[in-house]
Amino acid sequence: MRDCGTRSDAEWGNSTRRPRDGDCPVIAERFAGNSSCSIGIERGVGPARYRGERDPDGGQTGIGERDDSLPGIWRERSSVAWPGRLEPAPEITLNCHPLTWLAWGSAALGLTITSRNPYVQVLLLLIFINVWFAYRRPGAGLSLRLGLMLATLPIVFDLAFSRFGTHVMFSLPSLPVVGGPWTVEALVFGATTGAALLLTVTVFAVLQLTVRSADVLKLLPRPLYRTGTVVSLALAFVPQAVGSVRVIAEARRLRGKPGGWRRAPALLLPLLLTTLERALQYAESLDARGFGSAGRSRYRPVSFGAPDGMTMVAAGIAMAGLALSHAPSYDPYLTLTPAIPSITTIASLLVLGLPAALGIVLPRHATDLD
Amino acid sequence: MPLISIDTVSYQYPAANQRALSEVSLTVEPGEVILVRGPSGSGKSTLLRCLNGLVPHSTGGTFAGTVTVAGMDTRNTPPRMLGSRVGFVFQHPERQFILEDVEAELAFGLENLGLARPLMRKRIEEVIDQVGIQPLRRRRIASLSGGERQRVAIAAVLAMHPQAIALDEPTSQLDPQAAEDVLQVVSRLVAELGMTTLVAEHRIERIAPFLDRVWSLQSGRVGDAEPRTAFQGGGARPPVVDLAARLGWTEIPLGLREARRYAPRLRGVRPTAPVVSTTDGPLVARLDGVDFSYNGRAALRGASLRLHAGEMAVLMGRNGSGKTTLLKVIAGMVRAQRGRVESTRSVAFVPQDADTLLFASTVRDELNTGLQSDLPAPFSEWSDRYPRDLSAGERQQVAIAALDPGAGIVLLDEPTRGLDPDVKALVALGLRRRAAAGAAVLVATHDVEWAARFADRVLLVADGEIYAEGPPRDVLSDSLVFSTQVNKLLGAGWLLPEDVPVTAP
C-alpha cells in the first residue's frame, strides 16, 4: 500500500486560489491498490474547478468530507502528497500494455507448471499475490476464493486414495478405498498439486485485472477480426458466467426450486443460454458499430513505455533463469524433504514480482472518482 | 429521393410459425422523425434491425423484398458497412458496449472507420458537447447509470456521422428522470441537427410534439400516418390525446403546450371526490428502521414499511434510491444489517431481469413449473414456443404467470418496463387479481401513469428512505418528477384522462 501522507489544510485550504496560466484543472489520479486515497477534481464537471474551490452548486468537488470549520472547503480524508504544481492526469495507461501482461502471464504459468518444489511454490504464491494486490479492484477477490477451493480438492483426493509412502500418520481398518495407511507423502503430494492449481488461478486472476479484452482485440490484424471477436467474447464472458450462475441460482430459489449441487445440471442450460445471448448481443453491437469494416486506426494507441519494457525483460529473465538454473524438481514419494532452490532460481523468480513494485510506484489510468 | 426505402419486405425468423414482418413498404425522407409503435412482439425491433442489416444478416431467417439505405441494398451490404449510415441504439443499456471506458467507446466506431486521429478527436469533442456528456467522458462504463449509458450509446453512434439514427426502445429500462434526459438528447438531435430519427418508444408523450410520421405495427403489418391521424386511431398515445378524445376536442394536441390552449376551460371544474382506498387487510409484512449497505455504500437508511393483505402498493424513486434493495430485504434475499423485518406469508419475487426466471424449453413447461397461469394473456398461443424467443413484453408476462400462486406476498421489480399500454393493463389486472385473492402486492416501478391508474398506495423512496406515502392522488399530484401528463396539464389532483368528468364545459 502506498503511504498516504495527510496533507495539511494550510497547503491547499486557500479557497481563494485562482487559476494560473499553465495550471491544469484536471487532477484525477488513482493509485494502485489504494482507492481510498486520492482524489482531486474531475475534468469537465461544469466549469473548471480548482482544489479547495467550492462547487458553485454546493455539491462536492471531490471525494472528501465537508469541513464545517472552513466554510466552502472540502477536506480530504487522506490525500497523497501533491506536487507544488498541479499535473494533469496521465492519459495513457503506463503499465497495462496487453502484450506485456501476456508475456508476464506466460512466464508465470511456465514457472507454475514446471516446478513442484514447495519453496518455489511458496515464493511464487507470495509474488503473484503481491502483484494481484497492486492491481486489485473492489470485488475482485472471487476468483482467488475459487482458487483456494480448488486447491483443497487434490489434498483430500490424494490423502484418501493414495496408500504409498513410508511416513504413516495413521491407519484405518480395511475399509474399501479409504482403508490402510494415510501417509504424509500423499498429503504433501496433494498439497503441491493444490498449490499448482491455486497458482494458475492466481495468474489468471491477475490477467483478468490487467488485460482488457478489447485491447487484445485491437492488437489483432484486421483479417483476423472474426477470430478476434471470438477470443474477446470468450475472455469477456467467463467472468460474466460466474455472475450469471449466482443470478440463475437465486432465480430458481425465488420460484421455490431447491438449490444445492444436485441441481447443478438444471443451472447449466440457462447459464449457457444467458452466455450465448450476451455473446450474440455483443456480436451485434460490434457489427452495428462497424467493427471490421474499413482500415483500423487508433484513437489512443496503447503506449509501450519503459515499465512495459522492464516487465517484458523481467518475464524474459524469469523464463531464461528457469531454463538455465535447472530449478529443483520435487517428488515427495521419492524424498520428502524438498531441495533448497539455488540463488539463481530465487533471483529469477523474484524478478517476476516487478509489476507489483511498478503498480505501486506508477499512477494508473485515471478514470472514475467513485 | 428517400434516404431509406423499404419495398415489400417480408421477414420470418428461423423456426418461427409466422412472419414477423409482412409485405412492408415504407420510405423515410431525410430529416424525418418517425415513431415506431405497436404492441410487444409486433415487430418494432425487427423493422428497425432491417435498416442496418442485422435482419437478416445476424438473425438468419427468410427475408423477401428490398431495403435500400442511402443507395445501398442491405441484402448485399454487411451490417458492419451499414453501421456508419444508420446509427443503432439498442434497448438494453448494459449490453451494447464494447470497451470499458466512455472515451474509448466513443472512439470505437471511428477507429473502425479508419479515421485519422485529429479527425477522431474533433468528432469526439463535438459529440460530447452535442449530447452533453462532458462530465462522463473519463468514467468507466460499468460505473454509469442506465440513463448515462444510453446517452453515451447515442453519442457513440452519432460520432460516426450517420445519415439516420434508429433507437430501439432506448428508455424502456430507465426511470422517468433518466428517460427524460435521454429523450431530451433525442429531441435536441432532431431540433438542432435535423437528424433523421426512427424511434421505437412507449414513452410517447415526450417525443410526440416532434413527430413527422407514426408507423403503427400490428402483427407484422405497418400503418403509416401523420401523428394526429395515427393517434386518433387509438393504440399507444400520449395521455393528452386520450383526454382530448374523452372530452371531444376537435383538434388533437400532441403535447402539453398545445393542450394548454384547451386547459383553461377545465379550470373551474373540481375533481370528483377522491377515492381513498383503505388498507385495512391484515398486516402481512413490516419493516422497521432497516439499514442495508453494499460494500459500505448505504442503500437503505432506516426504511420502515407496512404491507397489508389485499393491497397493491407501488414503490417509486430514482435509480439507485433503494427500491430494489427494499424488495430484496422483504424477500429475504439480503439480510437487513439493522432494524426489524417480519413477514407472515411466503414471498414470490420477479426480479428486474425477468429473463433469469425463464429456462424451460417451452412456455408450457415454464408455466407448469410455476403450477398455473394467472393472466388472461394469450399463453395458449405461445405454449410451444421457446420462452427466450418471445419479445420482452411476452417474456415478462410469462415470468409473472410462472410465479408461485400460493405466495401471500408478491414482489415485482419494474414489471412494466418495455411493455405497451395494453400489456401493462394485463399485468396490472393479473396483480389486482392476486391482491383480491388476499396477497399483498408490492411493485417497484418508474411508470407513473401505470402507478396512478392501478396502485392503492404509492411510496416514494429517495436515498434509502421512504419519504412520502399515501394514495396516488395525494402523493403524485404534488410532484414534478413523479407526475402524470394530465396532472401536469390540469393540476388539482387529476391524474388520468378518465378522472376528468366528461361533462366538463
Chai-1 contact restraints between the chains, C-beta under 6 A:
chainA,res_idxA,chainB,res_idxB,connection_type,confidence,min_distance_angstrom,max_distance_angstrom,comment,restraint_id
A,G44,B,Q134,contact,1.0,0.0,6.0,A-B,restraint_1
A,G44,B,P135,contact,1.0,0.0,6.0,A-B,restraint_2
A,V45,B,P135,contact,1.0,0.0,6.0,A-B,restraint_3
A,R212,B,E100,contact,1.0,0.0,6.0,A-B,restraint_4
A,A214,B,L99,contact,1.0,0.0,6.0,A-B,restraint_5
A,V247,B,T356,contact,1.0,0.0,6.0,A-B,restraint_6
A,I248,B,T356,contact,1.0,0.0,6.0,A-B,restraint_7
A,A251,B,T356,contact,1.0,0.0,6.0,A-B,restraint_8
A,A251,B,L357,contact,1.0,0.0,6.0,A-B,restraint_9
A,L254,B,F349,contact,1.0,0.0,6.0,A-B,restraint_10
A,G256,B,D404,contact,1.0,0.0,6.0,A-B,restraint_11
A,L269,B,F359,contact,1.0,0.0,6.0,A-B,restraint_12
A,P270,B,F359,contact,1.0,0.0,6.0,A-B,restraint_13
A,Q281,B,R95,contact,1.0,0.0,6.0,A-B,restraint_14
A,E284,B,L54,contact,1.0,0.0,6.0,A-B,restraint_15
A,E284,B,S58,contact,1.0,0.0,6.0,A-B,restraint_16
A,S285,B,Q96,contact,1.0,0.0,6.0,A-B,restraint_17
A,D287,B,P79,contact,1.0,0.0,6.0,A-B,restraint_18
A,D287,B,R80,contact,1.0,0.0,6.0,A-B,restraint_19
A,A288,B,N52,contact,1.0,0.0,6.0,A-B,restraint_20
A,A288,B,G83,contact,1.0,0.0,6.0,A-B,restraint_21
A,A288,B,F88,contact,1.0,0.0,6.0,A-B,restraint_22
A,R289,B,G83,contact,1.0,0.0,6.0,A-B,restraint_23
A,R289,B,F108,contact,1.0,0.0,6.0,A-B,restraint_24
A,R289,B,G109,contact,1.0,0.0,6.0,A-B,restraint_25
A,G290,B,R80,contact,1.0,0.0,6.0,A-B,restraint_26
A,G290,B,G83,contact,1.0,0.0,6.0,A-B,restraint_27
A,G290,B,S84,contact,1.0,0.0,6.0,A-B,restraint_28
A,G290,B,G109,contact,1.0,0.0,6.0,A-B,restraint_29
A,G290,B,N112,contact,1.0,0.0,6.0,A-B,restraint_30
A,F291,B,R80,contact,1.0,0.0,6.0,A-B,restraint_31
A,F291,B,N112,contact,1.0,0.0,6.0,A-B,restraint_32
A,G292,B,R80,contact,1.0,0.0,6.0,A-B,restraint_33
A,S293,B,R80,contact,1.0,0.0,6.0,A-B,restraint_34
A,S293,B,M81,contact,1.0,0.0,6.0,A-B,restraint_35
A,S293,B,N112,contact,1.0,0.0,6.0,A-B,restraint_36
A,A294,B,L113,contact,1.0,0.0,6.0,A-B,restraint_37
A,A294,B,G114,contact,1.0,0.0,6.0,A-B,restraint_38
A,G295,B,G114,contact,1.0,0.0,6.0,A-B,restraint_39
A,R296,B,E111,contact,1.0,0.0,6.0,A-B,restraint_40
A,S297,B,E111,contact,1.0,0.0,6.0,A-B,restraint_41
A,S297,B,G114,contact,1.0,0.0,6.0,A-B,restraint_42
A,S297,B,L115,contact,1.0,0.0,6.0,A-B,restraint_43
A,Y299,B,A107,contact,1.0,0.0,6.0,A-B,restraint_44
A,Y299,B,E111,contact,1.0,0.0,6.0,A-B,restraint_45
A,Y299,B,M120,contact,1.0,0.0,6.0,A-B,restraint_46
A,T367,B,D101,contact,1.0,0.0,6.0,A-B,restraint_47
A,T367,B,R138,contact,1.0,0.0,6.0,A-B,restraint_48
A,T367,B,R140,contact,1.0,0.0,6.0,A-B,restraint_49
A,D368,B,R139,contact,1.0,0.0,6.0,A-B,restraint_50
A,D368,B,R140,contact,1.0,0.0,6.0,A-B,restraint_51
A,D368,B,S143,contact,1.0,0.0,6.0,A-B,restraint_52
A,D370,B,S143,contact,1.0,0.0,6.0,A-B,restraint_53
